[in-house]
Amino acid sequence: MTRPQTIQRAPKDKGNPYRLINRHAMEDDRLTFEARGVLAYILVKPDDWKIQINDLRRAGSTGRDKVYRILNELIAFGYITREQQMQ
């Protein structure tokens, strides 16, 4: 199985307020429709934005377990990675 290439964001600023998303991710039949939507939501955030479970819950009007299921799906197919932050 071929892993998807790293998705790189196009520049976004006041003069270019749009984001481009690689079609590959949005057409990957291994992903549920929900996972594609969450990935699109994540990709349009600023580059320094960190995934916050509560933010995803609010944005999707959904529960914690569902958010984790979707994130684990994206991790399983190589679209995102989980990193532990040392405090």
C-alpha positions as a Python dict, from the first residue, in 0.01 Angstrom:
ca = {
    (1, 'M'): (0, 0, 0),
    (2, 'T'): (134, 342, -94),
    (3, 'R'): (132, 603, 180),
    (4, 'P'): (-7, 941, 80),
    (5, 'Q'): (243, 1215, 22),
    (6, 'T'): (275, 1488, 280),
    (7, 'I'): (3, 1742, 222),
    (8, 'Q'): (148, 2087, 196),
    (9, 'R'): (-72, 2390, 232),
    (10, 'A'): (-80, 2677, -15),
    (11, 'P'): (-3, 3021, 129),
    (12, 'K'): (-299, 3187, 298),
    (13, 'D'): (-318, 3555, 384),
    (14, 'K'): (-552, 3850, 336),
    (15, 'G'): (-471, 3858, -36),
    (16, 'N'): (-525, 3482, -75),
    (17, 'P'): (-785, 3370, 182),
    (18, 'Y'): (-841, 3028, 21),
    (19, 'R'): (-689, 2688, 92),
    (20, 'L'): (-613, 2424, -167),
    (21, 'I'): (-661, 2062, -67),
    (22, 'N'): (-510, 1773, -258),
    (23, 'R'): (-786, 1570, -425),
    (24, 'H'): (-622, 1244, -321),
    (25, 'A'): (-733, 1284, 40),
    (26, 'M'): (-1088, 1382, -48),
    (27, 'E'): (-1125, 1089, -290),
    (28, 'D'): (-960, 822, -75),
    (29, 'D'): (-1227, 550, -53),
    (30, 'R'): (-1064, 406, 259),
    (31, 'L'): (-1178, 712, 456),
    (32, 'T'): (-1531, 764, 578),
    (33, 'F'): (-1708, 1076, 464),
    (34, 'E'): (-1678, 1205, 822),
    (35, 'A'): (-1301, 1159, 824),
    (36, 'R'): (-1268, 1347, 495),
    (37, 'G'): (-1467, 1636, 643),
    (38, 'V'): (-1259, 1650, 960),
    (39, 'L'): (-939, 1637, 755),
    (40, 'A'): (-1062, 1926, 539),
    (41, 'Y'): (-1150, 2121, 856),
    (42, 'I'): (-802, 2060, 998),
    (43, 'L'): (-625, 2153, 674),
    (44, 'V'): (-787, 2496, 647),
    (45, 'K'): (-671, 2597, 994),
    (46, 'P'): (-361, 2818, 1036),
    (47, 'D'): (-25, 2638, 1021),
    (48, 'D'): (36, 2683, 1395),
    (49, 'W'): (-310, 2550, 1490),
    (50, 'K'): (-308, 2240, 1710),
    (51, 'I'): (-584, 1980, 1711),
    (52, 'Q'): (-806, 2031, 2014),
    (53, 'I'): (-1063, 1761, 2083),
    (54, 'N'): (-1310, 2011, 2232),
    (55, 'D'): (-1280, 2233, 1925),
    (56, 'L'): (-1359, 1939, 1697),
    (57, 'R'): (-1650, 1839, 1920),
    (58, 'R'): (-1798, 2189, 1900),
    (59, 'A'): (-1737, 2229, 1527),
    (60, 'G'): (-1894, 1892, 1450),
    (61, 'S'): (-2160, 1892, 1722),
    (62, 'T'): (-2046, 1545, 1816),
    (63, 'G'): (-1917, 1343, 2107),
    (64, 'R'): (-1566, 1277, 2227),
    (65, 'D'): (-1561, 909, 2129),
    (66, 'K'): (-1667, 986, 1773),
    (67, 'V'): (-1397, 1253, 1740),
    (68, 'Y'): (-1135, 1005, 1863),
    (69, 'R'): (-1264, 737, 1624),
    (70, 'I'): (-1233, 977, 1330),
    (71, 'L'): (-884, 1093, 1435),
    (72, 'N'): (-771, 732, 1477),
    (73, 'E'): (-899, 659, 1126),
    (74, 'L'): (-694, 949, 988),
    (75, 'I'): (-391, 824, 1183),
    (76, 'A'): (-437, 466, 1055),
    (77, 'F'): (-426, 582, 693),
    (78, 'G'): (-131, 818, 746),
    (79, 'Y'): (-308, 1153, 710),
    (80, 'I'): (-218, 1278, 1057),
    (81, 'T'): (23, 1170, 1330),
    (82, 'R'): (-10, 1180, 1706),
    (83, 'E'): (271, 1338, 1904),
    (84, 'Q'): (291, 1357, 2279),
    (85, 'Q'): (367, 1704, 2412),
    (86, 'M'): (599, 1712, 2711),
    (87, 'Q'): (486, 1964, 2972),
}
